[in-house]
Amino acid sequence: MKKMIVGRKIEQNILAATLKSKKAEFVAVYGRRRVGKTFLIEQFFIQKPCLYFYLTGLHKGTLKEHLTVFAKSMSTAFFANTGIQLESPSNWLKAFELLTNAINKFSKQKKVVLFFDELPWLASKKSGFKKALDFYWNTRWSKDNRIILIVCGSAASWIIKNIINDKGGLHNRITLQLPLYPFSLKESYDYLNYMGNKFNQKQTLELYMVLGGIPHYLEKVKSDLSAIQNISKLCFTRNGQLFKEFDKLFSSLFDNAETYVELIKIIATKRNGMTRRELESKAKLSESGGTLTDRLVALEQAGFIKSFVPIGYTEKGLCYKLIDEYCLFYLTWINPVKRQIENESEPGYWASKNSTPAWRSWSGYAFESVCLKHVAQIKKALFIPPGTLSGSWFCQPDGKNKLEGAQIDLLFDRDDGVITLCEIKYCQSPFEIDKKYADELVRKVKVFKERTKVNKQIFLSMITANALKKNRYSEELITSRATLDDLFQDV
């Protein structure tokens, strides 16, 4: 059944171009599990003037099971009106021979979309799937301008390594890469409203800081409950749909999932990011599961962490930060009370934690993470010149040289002789800069100038979830500001 695609305007335009292409297209789609990859491809193509074939892999499925599913998919795509049920082929070469013959018999001149979903499960070791795909793409399908071959997988690192960067027969064969990212705040707001949930920006933000822009999670939100009530029901009841999602998330993506979970837990302990050296000292690497580098790359490509080099960072190597909202929330709030909830659901637990010191610490971190995913909206609100690069900055105190430390949440090093330093504050009422905080801002600017030796003009900006209360300190120190309204804008 045709459903509306909310957002994804850029991705839809890209897919539309494949239908107009005068050559065969080989498209690799990847992104975090639950981000809506299958939904986008399916809903975009099912009512387009094309022949649509869909096959999905089974988690830990056998070759026999996958070939059985293939036969059923063939019957649905080509023989639905006749009632014919094909017998399962004995291997993938014979399967793709059947598929190619059916295309030539039924499609005539219209486009043919071949969508292989959860490819890492289909192409398991010794299955022969990848060898057959290699053969048929190179010898048959790539020469047929009707064909749009789409491969997809939540194990993004597998897709990138084995398809996009393949060193064998599929080397340099991909014609289009289509990474799919979580919804923005605006897309999440639109999606919730499309699902019948008339939440305002504040309620949407509260949900986003827990669920992120993951459509599958947002789909579970109930319109007759507040953000707090929805979070309580989804996360803090034994049958809550997100109570055990964390374990399922990693076990479905990675072999030796516990090694990846270990890294996520370690990285989550440092709000501003963890260095490679710190990770090496804390992680107890098992022999299985690849090297530390392999695991970090896989986690980043799957959308859970982000690697970065802080501006002015003098040590060699990258820093790593947890950017997945649900994972951060799970590790901070659900995991510590997991056994308690398994014995007795705690639907009022989340409401009881609201406004506690632990909640304020988490909400500040979560809101900062949200802001760093909406840098384009912030640049627009703060009138940052186009092309300006953004980053973070921190330095540790240096007692030997009597130098203070400081942390800058977000900064823009501009080409017009200005550096804009941004302070990010989550607040449920208009944020007020008092004397103590004003002194801290002045100190940060001073430390930044001393440690970086920059001679550019320094502007201070505030990014708040609510308004910035006007007083003498805000007027003296703050040159520009961005609020929730700005974060919800399209760019």
matplotlib code that plots the C-alpha trace (Angstrom):
import matplotlib.pyplot as plt

x = [0.0, 1.3, 2.3, 3.4, 7.2, 7.8, 11.0, 13.8, 13.5, 17.1, 17.0, 13.8, 15.2, 18.3, 16.1, 13.9, 17.1, 17.8, 14.4, 15.4, 18.9, 19.7, 22.1, 22.0, 22.3, 23.9, 22.8, 24.2, 21.9, 23.2, 22.5, 21.7, 19.2, 15.6, 16.4, 13.9, 16.0, 13.5, 10.5, 12.0, 13.0, 9.8, 7.4, 9.2, 9.2, 6.0, 3.7, 6.2, 6.0, 8.5, 8.7, 9.7, 11.4, 12.2, 14.2, 15.3, 17.8, 16.9, 19.0, 21.2, 19.1, 20.5, 21.1, 18.0, 15.8, 17.0, 16.5, 13.0, 12.3, 13.7, 11.3, 8.4, 9.6, 9.8, 6.3, 5.0, 6.8, 6.2, 3.3, 1.0, -1.9, -1.5, -1.1, 2.1, 4.5, 8.0, 10.2, 13.3, 16.5, 19.4, 21.9, 22.2, 23.5, 20.4, 18.3, 19.6, 19.2, 15.5, 15.3, 17.0, 14.8, 11.7, 12.9, 13.3, 9.9, 7.8, 9.4, 9.7, 10.9, 10.0, 12.5, 13.2, 14.1, 15.9, 16.0, 18.2, 17.6, 19.8, 22.5, 25.0, 22.5, 21.9, 25.6, 26.9, 30.0, 29.9, 26.4, 27.7, 25.4, 28.1, 29.9, 26.6, 25.7, 29.2, 28.7, 25.3, 26.0, 29.1, 27.9, 24.1, 22.5, 25.1, 24.5, 20.7, 19.7, 16.4, 18.0, 18.2, 20.0, 19.7, 21.5, 20.9, 22.0, 22.1, 25.6, 26.9, 30.6, 29.9, 28.2, 31.1, 33.8, 32.3, 30.3, 31.4, 35.1, 35.2, 38.6, 37.1, 34.6, 32.4, 35.4, 34.3, 30.9, 28.7, 27.1, 25.5, 26.0, 22.9, 23.6, 20.4, 20.6, 18.1, 15.4, 16.2, 14.0, 11.8, 11.4, 10.6, 8.0, 6.4, 6.5, 4.9, 2.2, 1.7, 1.2, -1.5, 0.6, 0.1, 3.2, 4.7, 8.4, 9.2, 7.5, 9.2, 12.6, 12.0, 11.2, 14.1, 16.7, 15.7, 14.6, 16.7, 15.4, 14.7, 11.4, 10.8, 11.0, 8.9, 6.3, 5.7, 4.8, 1.1, -0.9, -2.8, 0.4, 2.9, 6.5, 7.4, 4.5, 5.6, 9.2, 8.1, 5.9, 8.4, 11.5, 10.6, 8.0, 8.8, 7.0, 8.1, 9.2, 12.5, 13.2, 15.3, 16.0, 19.7, 20.7, 18.7, 20.3, 23.8, 23.2, 21.5, 24.3, 27.5, 29.0, 30.6, 28.2, 29.4, 32.8, 31.0, 28.7, 31.8, 33.3, 30.0, 29.8, 33.4, 33.0, 29.7, 31.6, 33.2, 30.9, 33.4, 34.9, 37.5, 41.0, 42.2, 44.9, 42.2, 40.2, 43.2, 43.9, 40.3, 39.1, 39.7, 39.9, 39.1, 40.8, 37.6, 35.7, 38.6, 41.0, 40.0, 40.2, 37.9, 35.3, 35.5, 35.0, 32.1, 30.4, 30.9, 29.6, 26.6, 25.8, 26.5, 29.7, 31.5, 35.2, 36.6, 39.7, 39.1, 40.3, 43.8, 44.2, 47.9, 48.0, 48.0, 44.9, 41.1, 38.7, 35.4, 32.0, 28.7, 26.1, 23.2, 20.5, 18.8, 22.1, 23.1, 19.7, 19.8, 23.2, 22.4, 18.9, 17.6, 20.5, 21.1, 17.5, 17.1, 16.8, 14.4, 12.1, 12.3, 10.9, 8.4, 7.7, 8.3, 6.0, 6.5, 10.2, 11.1, 8.7, 10.3, 13.8, 12.8, 14.7, 17.1, 20.8, 21.4, 18.6, 20.0, 23.4, 22.0, 19.7, 22.5, 24.6, 21.7, 20.7, 24.3, 24.3, 21.1, 22.5, 25.7, 23.4, 21.8, 24.8, 23.4, 20.4, 22.6, 24.8, 21.8, 20.4, 23.8, 24.5, 27.7, 29.2, 28.7, 31.5, 32.6, 33.9, 32.7, 34.3, 34.8, 37.7, 39.0, 42.2, 43.3, 44.6, 48.4, 49.5, 53.2, 52.8, 49.8, 47.4, 43.7, 41.6, 38.3, 35.7, 34.0, 30.9, 30.8, 32.8, 33.0, 36.4, 35.3, 37.1, 36.0, 38.4, 36.0, 35.7, 32.2, 32.3, 28.9, 27.6, 24.8, 22.3, 19.2, 16.5, 12.8, 12.4, 14.2, 17.9, 19.4, 23.1, 23.9, 27.2, 28.7, 28.0, 29.1, 32.4, 32.8, 32.2, 34.8, 37.2, 36.6, 37.3, 40.4, 41.7, 40.8, 42.8, 45.8, 46.0, 45.3, 47.2, 44.5, 44.3, 40.8, 37.8, 35.9, 32.0, 30.0, 26.7, 24.1, 22.1, 19.3, 16.2, 14.2, 14.6, 17.6, 16.5, 17.6, 19.8, 23.1, 25.2, 23.5, 23.7, 27.4, 28.6, 26.3, 26.4, 23.9, 21.6, 19.7, 16.7, 14.5, 12.6, 15.8, 16.7, 13.3, 13.9, 14.5, 17.9]
y = [0.0, 3.4, 5.6, 9.2, 9.8, 12.5, 14.6, 12.9, 15.5, 15.3, 11.5, 11.4, 13.7, 11.4, 8.3, 10.1, 10.8, 7.0, 6.5, 9.0, 7.6, 6.3, 3.7, 0.9, 2.1, 0.3, 2.0, 1.3, 2.5, 2.4, 3.9, 3.2, 0.4, 1.6, 4.8, 4.1, 2.8, 0.0, 2.3, 5.0, 2.7, 0.7, 3.6, 5.6, 2.9, 0.8, 3.2, 4.4, 3.1, 0.3, -3.4, -3.7, -6.8, -7.0, -9.5, -9.2, -11.2, -13.2, -12.7, -15.9, -17.3, -20.4, -20.6, -22.8, -20.4, -17.4, -19.3, -20.2, -16.5, -15.6, -18.0, -16.4, -12.9, -13.9, -15.3, -12.1, -9.7, -11.6, -14.1, -12.5, -12.5, -16.1, -17.8, -19.5, -20.4, -21.0, -23.8, -22.7, -22.7, -24.7, -21.8, -18.0, -18.4, -20.3, -17.8, -14.8, -16.7, -17.1, -13.4, -12.2, -14.4, -13.0, -9.4, -10.0, -11.6, -9.2, -5.8, -4.8, -1.2, 0.0, 0.4, -2.6, -2.1, -5.0, -4.2, -6.6, -5.6, -6.6, -7.7, -8.7, -11.5, -12.6, -12.6, -14.7, -16.7, -19.7, -18.6, -17.8, -14.7, -12.1, -14.1, -14.5, -10.8, -9.9, -12.2, -11.0, -7.3, -7.4, -9.7, -8.9, -6.3, -3.5, -3.7, -3.3, 0.4, -0.7, -2.0, -0.2, -2.5, -1.3, -3.0, -2.0, -2.9, -1.6, -3.0, 0.0, -1.0, -4.3, -2.4, 0.0, -2.6, -5.4, -3.4, 0.2, -0.4, -4.0, -5.1, -7.9, -8.1, -5.3, -2.8, 0.6, -0.7, 1.4, 4.3, 6.0, 6.0, 7.0, 7.2, 7.8, 9.8, 10.3, 12.9, 16.5, 18.2, 19.6, 16.3, 14.6, 17.3, 16.8, 13.0, 13.1, 15.3, 13.1, 10.2, 12.2, 13.5, 17.3, 18.0, 21.4, 22.1, 21.7, 18.3, 17.2, 18.2, 16.2, 13.1, 13.8, 14.0, 10.4, 8.8, 10.8, 11.3, 7.6, 7.1, 3.6, 4.9, 8.0, 5.8, 4.3, 7.6, 7.9, 11.1, 10.9, 10.9, 13.7, 13.4, 12.4, 9.8, 8.4, 8.0, 6.4, 3.8, 3.0, 2.9, 2.1, -0.7, -4.4, -4.6, -1.2, -1.3, 0.5, -1.2, -4.0, -2.3, -1.6, -5.3, -6.1, -3.2, -4.4, -8.2, -7.7, -5.6, -7.2, -10.6, -10.5, -7.6, -7.5, -6.0, -3.1, -2.5, -2.4, 0.4, 2.3, 2.2, 3.4, 6.3, 7.3, 8.0, 11.2, 13.9, 15.9, 12.9, 10.3, 10.0, 6.9, 6.6, 6.6, 4.0, 1.7, 1.9, 1.2, -1.3, -5.0, -6.2, -9.8, -11.7, -11.9, -9.0, -7.3, -4.6, -1.5, 0.6, -1.8, -1.6, 2.2, 2.5, 0.1, 2.0, 5.3, 4.1, 2.7, 6.1, 5.5, 7.5, 10.4, 10.8, 14.4, 16.4, 19.3, 22.7, 23.3, 19.7, 19.0, 15.2, 12.8, 10.8, 11.3, 11.7, 9.8, 10.8, 9.0, 10.8, 8.4, 9.8, 6.5, 4.8, 7.7, 7.6, 3.9, 3.8, 6.8, 5.9, 2.5, 0.2, 1.2, 0.2, -2.6, -5.4, -3.4, -2.8, -6.4, -7.3, -4.5, -1.9, 1.7, 3.8, 6.9, 6.6, 9.1, 11.8, 11.4, 12.1, 15.3, 18.3, 16.3, 17.1, 13.9, 14.9, 18.4, 17.0, 14.5, 17.0, 19.5, 16.8, 15.6, 19.1, 19.8, 16.7, 17.8, 21.2, 19.7, 17.8, 21.1, 23.2, 24.4, 25.8, 27.5, 29.1, 30.5, 32.0, 33.5, 34.9, 32.9, 33.4, 30.5, 28.0, 28.6, 25.4, 24.5, 22.6, 22.3, 23.2, 22.2, 22.3, 20.8, 22.9, 23.1, 23.5, 23.6, 26.7, 28.0, 27.8, 27.4, 24.9, 25.5, 23.9, 25.5, 23.6, 24.9, 27.5, 29.0, 30.1, 32.6, 34.1, 37.7, 38.1, 36.8, 33.6, 33.0, 31.0, 29.4, 28.4, 25.8, 25.7, 23.5, 25.3, 25.0, 28.7, 31.8, 31.4, 34.2, 35.1, 35.9, 37.5, 34.1, 32.8, 36.1, 35.8, 32.2, 33.4, 36.1, 33.6, 31.2, 33.8, 34.8, 31.2, 30.6, 33.7, 32.8, 29.1, 29.6, 32.9, 34.0, 37.7, 37.6, 39.4, 37.1, 37.0, 35.2, 33.5, 31.7, 28.7, 28.0, 25.7, 28.7, 32.5, 34.4, 36.7, 40.3, 41.9, 43.8, 40.7, 39.5, 42.9, 43.3, 39.8, 38.2, 39.3, 36.8, 34.0, 31.0, 29.3, 26.3, 28.1, 28.3, 24.6, 23.6, 25.5, 23.9, 24.8]
z = [0.0, -1.0, 2.0, 2.1, 2.3, 4.8, 4.2, 2.2, -0.5, -1.6, -1.6, -3.6, -6.3, -6.5, -6.9, -9.5, -11.6, -11.7, -13.4, -16.1, -16.5, -20.0, -18.6, -16.0, -12.4, -9.4, -6.2, -2.7, 0.1, 3.7, 7.1, 10.7, 11.5, 11.8, 9.8, 7.1, 4.2, 3.1, 3.5, 1.3, -1.6, -1.5, -1.2, -3.9, -6.5, -5.9, -7.8, -10.4, -14.0, -13.4, -12.7, -9.0, -7.6, -3.8, -1.9, 1.7, 3.7, 6.8, 10.0, 10.2, 7.3, 5.5, 1.7, 1.4, 3.3, 1.2, -2.1, -0.9, -0.2, -3.6, -5.4, -3.5, -4.4, -8.0, -8.0, -6.4, -8.8, -12.1, -11.6, -9.1, -11.5, -12.6, -9.2, -10.3, -7.5, -8.6, -7.2, -5.4, -7.5, -6.2, -6.2, -6.8, -10.4, -11.4, -9.3, -11.2, -14.5, -13.7, -12.8, -16.0, -18.2, -16.4, -16.9, -20.6, -20.9, -18.9, -18.7, -22.4, -22.4, -18.8, -16.0, -13.8, -10.1, -8.4, -4.7, -2.6, 1.1, 4.1, 1.7, 4.4, 5.4, 1.8, 1.0, 3.9, 3.6, 1.2, 0.0, -3.5, -3.6, -4.1, -6.8, -8.7, -8.3, -9.6, -12.6, -13.6, -13.1, -15.2, -17.9, -18.2, -16.1, -16.5, -20.3, -19.9, -19.6, -18.1, -14.9, -11.6, -9.1, -5.5, -2.6, 1.0, 4.4, 8.0, 8.5, 6.6, 7.1, 5.3, 2.3, 2.1, 2.4, 0.2, -2.4, -2.6, -2.0, -3.3, -4.7, -6.8, -9.6, -8.2, -8.0, -9.1, -10.3, -8.0, -9.9, -6.9, -3.2, -1.1, 2.7, 4.7, 7.9, 10.7, 10.4, 11.3, 14.0, 11.3, 9.5, 12.9, 13.7, 10.2, 10.6, 14.1, 12.8, 9.8, 12.2, 14.0, 16.9, 17.1, 19.2, 19.5, 19.1, 22.8, 23.0, 19.8, 21.1, 24.3, 22.2, 19.8, 22.6, 23.5, 20.2, 17.8, 14.3, 13.9, 12.1, 13.5, 17.0, 16.3, 14.8, 18.3, 19.9, 21.0, 20.3, 23.6, 25.8, 26.5, 25.6, 29.1, 29.2, 25.9, 27.0, 30.2, 28.4, 25.6, 27.8, 31.4, 31.2, 30.7, 27.4, 26.3, 22.6, 23.3, 26.7, 25.0, 21.7, 22.6, 22.6, 19.5, 17.7, 18.0, 17.8, 14.5, 13.0, 14.3, 14.9, 18.4, 19.2, 22.8, 21.7, 19.9, 22.9, 25.1, 23.0, 22.9, 26.7, 27.1, 24.6, 26.3, 29.5, 28.1, 27.1, 25.0, 23.2, 23.9, 22.3, 20.6, 23.3, 26.0, 24.2, 23.8, 27.5, 28.5, 25.9, 26.6, 23.0, 22.3, 19.5, 17.5, 16.0, 14.2, 15.3, 17.3, 14.1, 12.3, 15.1, 15.4, 11.6, 11.7, 14.5, 12.8, 9.4, 11.2, 12.6, 16.3, 16.9, 15.2, 14.8, 14.8, 15.4, 17.8, 16.5, 17.9, 19.0, 19.0, 19.7, 16.8, 16.0, 16.2, 19.0, 19.2, 20.5, 20.9, 18.7, 18.8, 21.0, 21.9, 22.8, 25.1, 26.8, 27.2, 28.8, 31.0, 32.2, 31.2, 31.7, 35.4, 36.3, 33.8, 36.3, 38.5, 35.5, 34.5, 37.9, 38.1, 35.4, 36.4, 34.2, 36.5, 36.7, 34.0, 35.3, 38.7, 37.3, 35.5, 36.8, 39.0, 38.8, 36.7, 34.4, 33.9, 33.1, 30.6, 29.0, 28.5, 26.7, 24.7, 23.5, 22.6, 20.5, 18.8, 18.0, 16.5, 14.0, 13.1, 12.4, 9.0, 10.8, 13.4, 10.8, 9.1, 12.4, 13.4, 10.0, 9.6, 6.1, 3.7, 3.5, 7.1, 8.8, 12.3, 15.1, 18.8, 21.0, 24.4, 26.4, 29.6, 32.5, 32.4, 36.1, 35.2, 33.1, 35.1, 32.2, 32.6, 30.7, 28.8, 26.6, 23.6, 22.5, 19.0, 17.1, 13.6, 12.3, 9.7, 6.7, 7.5, 10.5, 13.1, 15.2, 16.6, 19.9, 20.7, 24.1, 24.1, 26.9, 27.4, 29.4, 29.9, 30.5, 29.1, 29.9, 32.1, 32.2, 35.7, 37.0, 37.8, 34.3, 32.7, 34.5, 33.2, 29.6, 29.9, 31.3, 28.4, 25.8, 27.6, 27.8, 24.2, 23.1, 25.3, 24.2, 20.5, 20.0, 17.5, 16.7, 15.1, 16.5, 18.9, 18.9, 21.5, 20.6, 22.6, 21.4, 23.7, 23.8, 24.9, 24.7, 26.1, 28.8, 28.1, 30.8, 31.0, 30.7, 27.5, 26.0, 26.8, 25.9, 23.3, 19.7, 18.2, 19.3, 18.1, 19.7, 19.1, 16.3, 14.4, 14.8, 13.4, 10.1, 6.7, 5.1]

ax = plt.figure().add_subplot(projection="3d")
ax.plot(x, y, z, "-o")
ax.set_aspect("equal")
plt.show()
